[in-house]
Amino acid sequence: MKDTLHEVLHMLMEITGFQTAWIYFIEEDGSYELMAEVSLPEALAKDRKQLMCQNDCYCINRYTKGSLQSATNIINC
């Protein structure tokens, strides 16, 4: 499934012109897994994407609080 998501994300980026993107699967208990990513900035990609997989992820926190309603440019990362 991860390979398929990665391919679809690449296609989406070609169509939209986005420079970077990622997909998380979020469980009802709040746990999550990074399923696909494309062209992460160096800071997010370092240490095997550690910042993308910790409990203090800005995107996940905003989503679970209900304040992340659409794709957005998140400088906080």
N, C-alpha and C positions, 0 to 999 in steps of 0.2 A: 504494500500500500504506500509506503514512503516513497518508493521510486516513482510511482504514478503521480503522487502529489507534487513531487519535485518537477516532473515533466510538465504538468499542468501549470504550475507556478511560473516556469520559464515561458510558456506560451502566453500566459496572462501578462507577464511583464513586456513581452514583445508588442502586444496589442495596446497596452495602456501607457507604455513609456516609463513606467516606474523604474527606479534605479536599484531598489532593493525591496525584498519582501520576505515574509515568513508566515508559516501556518502552525498554529498550536491546536492540539486537541485538549479540551478542558473537561474534566469529569465533574459531576455534581458535587463531589466532596471537596472541590477546589484544587485537586491535583491536576497537573498538566504535563504534556510532553511536546517538545518541539518536533514537529513531523516533517517539515520541509523549510528550506531557506535558500535564497539566491542572492549572491553578491552582498553579503553582510559587510558592513564597515569593519575595518581591522579591529577596532576596540571590542566589537561584539563577537567577532570570530576567534579571538585569542583564547588560549587555554581551553581548547575544545568546546568553545561556545559557552563557557561557564556562566557568563552574565545572562545568557538567554535561558538558562536552565535552573536558576536559583529562585528561591521563594520571594525575592524582592523585585521581581520583574515589573516594571512600570506598566507595560501593556496589559499584563494579566491582572494586576491590581485594579486598574481602571475598568477593565471589562467586568470583573466580578462585582465591582461596586455599582455597575450600571451606568458609568459615565463615559464609556468608550462605545459610541454608537456606529462608527464607520471607520474606514481606513483613514489614517491621519499621519502627519509628519510629526514624529515624536522626538524632539530634541533631547529630552531627559535621558534617553538611552546613551 
